[in-house]
Amino acid sequence: MVRPRKGSPPMTSNPETPWSPGPTGARRDHRLRDGVDALGFPLIPLTLRGSRRIVTMRKADNSIREERAGPPRLALICAASPDVSPLDYGGSVMSRIRGAFVPFLEFDNRLRGALQAAGLLALALAASLWLGAAAQAQETQIIYPGSMAVTGFPGTIIPNVDEGLPPGVDPVDETFIDTSRATLRVFDVSRLGGPASGQLVFTPPPFEVTAGQIGEVFGLTYDDGVRDGMPSGVPNLYAAATSLHGIEIVTPDADKDGRPERQRRGTAGATFMKGQFGTENGGGPGTIWKIDGITGQVAKFADIDTNSGPGIGNITFDPAHRQFFASDLDTGLIHRIDAGGRLVDTFDHGVAGRPAHGLAPVADDGAVMDVEGAAFDTEDPDSWGYTQDERRVWAVSYHGGRLYYSVGEKSEIWSVGIARDGTFAGDPRWELTVKADKDYAVTDIAFDNSGFMYLAQRGPIENRYDYSRFADSGKGEVIRYFRENPDDSSTESVWVEAPQEYAVGFPQGNRQSAGGLDLQYGYDADGNLDTSVCTQTLVNTGDKLRDNPEFAERLAAGGPLAVHGVQITSKELVKPANVPPFGSWFVDFDGYFEDPEVEGHVGDVAVWHPCEGRAGYYEEIPGGYEPPFYPPDFPPPGNLPPCLDVEDVQYYCTPRGLEAYLYLHDHAGFGGDSIKAQSRTPGVAVTSPMSHAPGKPYTIDITGHYPGDRVDVGLCFYRKSDKDKGGYYPCCKMTLPLRTPAVSCER
């Protein structure tokens, strides 16, 4: 029970470099023969990354120094044994094997050989890492066009495990979040090394932010790079605290082993484990962190201090008003945050949104996460204080003058306008209810420049005590919707009823979504980023992306199978195309590949893809024009008022081009219900549908114009019943000058 609220180019195959030797079952014991391993597969080098501890080494003075290399997502918990002691080989070795924890005694002699081989490589590794760190220190920028940020679980560690564990102690009880490893990485995916063939891509070492700095995070967004009032061309990155990678709690060290006591259930004196929410840096479950795009400096940006533990669903940036929106999983509120990190106001979907679709309002029940209460259970998300499902807002995405957001496990997509002054316009509207195989939450929303809306599902929250699973994966979909053109009056939504789906991952069903997606520039035939083509590529996070025994032999040629990270696919490859997804590239989150059974260890993804002079959707500010409700450049002819008032004009990009929605008011009482549109601007084509649904705006399609130009549209406003009689029919005529958006719809 919860208590009430108190108030560079990629690496390519190199036969001289094996994957990485290690324990049997964890790292394959390669027998090198002319660049081929014992299984007959070609060897591909592994990029070593520079800030993740896997081995601790003791110096002569008995202090600890850290050797770093590609880490496990989840450390295998191993107690020292008389046969193979960690100290024999310089420290503690931890590795993850299929979600199971096994003692050192289960390793065979290949472990010794692997560790000895690793020792021989240590000096070369240390030198290469030192050089890599020096090179990174010289960088003056960490985010470039096309940079891809990804969040995920940092991994685990048993502190002081080299001293051994007492007999009878469960190693899982002594395992903690590894605060030295990354929970956020920024990848350079500008060169993917060749055409997409389902292969794993090795990137240059990414920029990393550790769990010790910011805790566990999920949602990501960029700002516009304005610094001191001037555009810099380099944005900052923002990351939001999350409970989607589990909630772990501890009490003070009671057995004097130098480690706190891990707890499954709430108890007096319990606190969040280090690395959970960045509490060491003043963070908490409602914190949004800012990573400077030039220096990489990390600082707390904003804090929703009323959030008790559920964390933030997602965040988005509104460039029109230079502000942010963040969804609060504790209260269900959407917070509006200014560019300085100050919380300005909120929107309550449960109370103010639901009635707009005929649904009863639902207020927050006041439940909070109480880690000291006996009812709190780390393995039961229902005890974590989430607001009710009917008002639980997950994804948020600012687009075209409106804030789009997803609600609940059944995933309703809603939007609310953002007014001229940046406030919530108070016009919430239901957009659609997601049609997917499973009623899973949509945790990310993105829009491209052709009018498509992309949605990513994430499986239900779990939190296995052994850190192996944070979500029930394997059935989450990545789908896209587009607007009906023309609008089908027989359907409730302006969006098509059936979405298009993407094949995500190779496992059967191709539904391995982990809940994050974004749009990326295009890629040429050789896998090189083409920044002249905007929003042409879909990137999405997923689990077990290359794991399918049916294709194991073919997949092995492209790298390891246990990939938890990001899939990169041309957005045109909707199902049935790209099934299975050999037309995609894959990037692993942490460079560790022997954990096929973990689930939910990857989070969100965000790409910095500024598109100069382009925007796929444009909508006038809600509220219409200032009285007398005429668009700009709309003088009444002579001294006579027109027979129609134009209350609002909204623009949308569709797969066919620019579409204008006209909100007309028949103030003269003419009684028209249809329009016919003709272009009065040479070289520009204007068409209108033959039918019009009552209560809907009138729509016209505009092609052949230059973005930002004025297009004069001649309108004939008439009654359909009069026209159907044949012959002459009365028509209220007017010329409407439209100022088209100064940006183009991408075809």
Buried (B, 14 or more C-beta within 10 A) or exposed (E): EBBEBEEEEBBEBEBEBBBBBBBBBBBBBBEBEEBBBEEEBBBBBBBBBBBBBBBBBBEEEEEEEEBBBBBBBBBBBBBBBEEBEBEEBBBBBBBBBBBEBBBBEBBEEBBBEBBEBBEEBBEEBBEBBEEBEEEBEEEEBBBBBBBBBBBBBBBBBBBBBBEBBEEEEBBBBBBBBBBBBBBBBBBBBBBBBBEBBBBBBBBBBBBBBBBBBBBBBBBBBBBBBBBEEEEBBBBBBBBBBBBBBBBBBBBEEEEEBEBBBBBBBBBEEBBBBBBBBBBBBEBBBBBBBBBBBBEBEBBBBBBBEBBBBBBBBBBBBBBBBBBBBBBBBBBBBBBBBBBEBEBEEBBBBBBBBBEBBEEEBBEBBBBBBBBBBEEBBBEBBEBBBBBBEBBBBBBBBBBBBBBBBBBBBBBBBBBBBBBEEBBBBEBBEBBBBBEBEBEBBBBBBBBBBBBBBBBBBBBBBBBBBBBBBBBBBBBBBBBBBBBBBBBEEEEEBBBBEEBBBBBBBBBEEBBBBBBBBBBBBBBEEEBBBBBEBBBBBBBBBBBBBBBBEEBEEBBBEBBBBBBBBBBBBBBEBBBEEBBBBBBBBBBBBBBBBBBBBBBBBBBBBBBBBBBEEBBBBBBBBBBBBEEEBBBEEBEEEEEEEBBBBBBBBBBBBBEBBBBBBBBBEBBBEBEBBBBBBBBBBEEBBBBBBEEBBEEEBBBBBBEEBEBEEBBBBBBBBBBEEBBEEEEEBEBBEBEBBBBBBEBBBBE
